[in-house]
């Protein structure tokens, strides 16, 4: 598995995953919803800059992302999909 520690958060509403710099490793949509999306934000608030978006209209896995976010990891949810984020 490796020597790195990873954190996992399961959520379906806006969530501050990490308050300092971090790296998004993977995102999973475990329960889809029409029109759902997840915006991964570089910062502490929903109004901070969006780095990328994952749509939750189907169950899916997005892994090997390894995107560094300098100002925090905020996960903004639109509609009622269920998500899992892996970060370090």
TAGI-V649750 format. One record per backbone hydrogen bond with DSSP energy under -1.0 kcal/mol. CO is the residue of the C=O (numbers start at 1). NH is the residue of the N-H. If there is no record, write none. Layout:
CO,NH ; CO,NH
//
This chain:
7,87 ; 9,85 ; 11,83 ; 15,75 ; 18,73 ; 22,69 ; 23,88 ; 24,67 ; 25,65 ; 26,86 ; 27,62 ; 28,84 ; 29,60 ; 31,82 ; 33,36 ; 36,56 ; 37,78 ; 38,54 ; 39,76 ; 40,51 ; 40,52 ; 41,43 ; 41,74 ; 45,48 ; 49,42 ; 52,40 ; 54,38 ; 56,33 ; 60,29 ; 62,27 ; 67,24 ; 69,22 ; 73,17 ; 73,18 ; 74,41 ; 75,15 ; 76,39 ; 78,37 ; 82,30 ; 82,31 ; 83,11 ; 84,28 ; 85,9 ; 86,25 ; 86,26 ; 87,7
//
